[in-house]
């Protein structure tokens, strides 16, 4: 049987989005079935790629070069769904990558439970967005996408706490801020399928941010570090620019992010 790290690397080195997420969901099911049966899968060791495999499309552009489309138009809504699909596919890889990338750092079994579950849910989210795109006569890969999504993973490839700080606690927390507005766009357009899909994503992303906060605080406790000060230092090191309000303070608090963690980061160098 494959180890968990073998499974992670297999997902990371699968290019096609639907195939990648099918493997992700199958491996997650195997992991939790084995845990429930009392015969857990070994963590093992395997070397993740610096960058995950990707399909030939979409074309990846510098963020400044990705075309801007008005979300109120049908094409703008397709572009929005495509952008979310791209984010979710990157999230699948980010959540699997953290397992083999930092497998040499001893962590409780619950850490792996959380990230396997998060990867499984991100896989579901990608497929929901693909289904919405196909319902609109489009598909993932039909439009160019943001090339910078994996930069945070590369920047924090050697810093476990930096990865937790930047990916779930900054990038995924940003999703909590912007998703309600996206839901409203599709509600006004009468697209019940997209509304339902985005509401699923919104509710489950709170948990992913919470996993980041939980394990970040766990590591701060292990190393006798102040969580807030450590978070501020890591975000200033690895995140380019300032955090941008408005913030969804209710959902961020639900995920374990109090305002004094992120408001001081709204100004560069403060």
Helices and strands as residue ranges (DSSP letters): H 4-12, H 17-36, E 60-61, G 63-65, H 74-101, H 109-135, E 145-146, H 151-155, H 160-166, I 167-172, H 173-188, H 192-222, H 227-238, H 249-254, H 259-262, G 263-266
